[in-house]
Amino acid sequence: MEFKKINNTWILRIDKGEKIIDSIKKFSKINKIKLASISAIGAATNIRIGYFNLETKVYNETVFNKKYEITSLIGNLTTKDNDPYLHMHINFSGEDCITYGGHFVEGTVTAVCEIILTEIEGEVTRYFNEDSGLNVMSLK
């Protein structure tokens, strides 16, 4: 992974074989980033996505093992228990041009993943909300 900062925006390149979520978390810890907006494109495999079941309050996960083009990866970076917390959604497609999407859990880069991370001054933390079953933003 390589990165460069321009004003309050970080440009990241995650390389072949690196895990996307793990890399962003590592980058965030190194650079002490606590709040950001993220968008990315690239290519990946072993893409794990989830769909949150509102009744069971559990993410049902699916893994896609072929090579895919990431057509959109968006989300935010906050903190939970003083650690980076990523909430990301992904759209991706294969050579058949069928697009899949959902809550992004992890994926391994096959060529490159190019990320624009806009750092926001301040900090937003998360806490577990019993009613929704989700880690939600604390905005107090």
C-alpha positions, 0 to 999 in steps of 0.5 A: 500500500502506498499513500499521499496526502493533498490538503485533507484528502488522502490518495491510497493505492492498495496492491495485489494480494492485500486485503482492503478493509485490513489495509484501510484500518492499518492506514487509519491507525498509522495516520491517526485518522478518526473520521473520514468519507471513503470512495474507491474503485479497483479489482478484487477476489474473495469478496465477502458481503453481507445483508443485514436481516432486520428480524434476526439482527445478523448479517447473512454473508456471501463470498464471491471467489472469482475475479471482479471489477469494483464499480463502486466502494463507498462508506465512512470511517469512524471509531468504536472502542478507540479503534477504526470502524469502517462502514462500507458498501460495495458494487462489483461485477464480473466478466458477465457484467452482472452486478452484485452489492451489499455491506462490504466485509472484506476482499483481496485486491487482484490488480489494484484498489484506488481509494480517495479518503477525505479526512474530516476534522473531529471524531464520531464514535459508535456504540451498539444499539440494542433496538437495531442490532447495529453499531450506530453513530453517537452524535451527541 
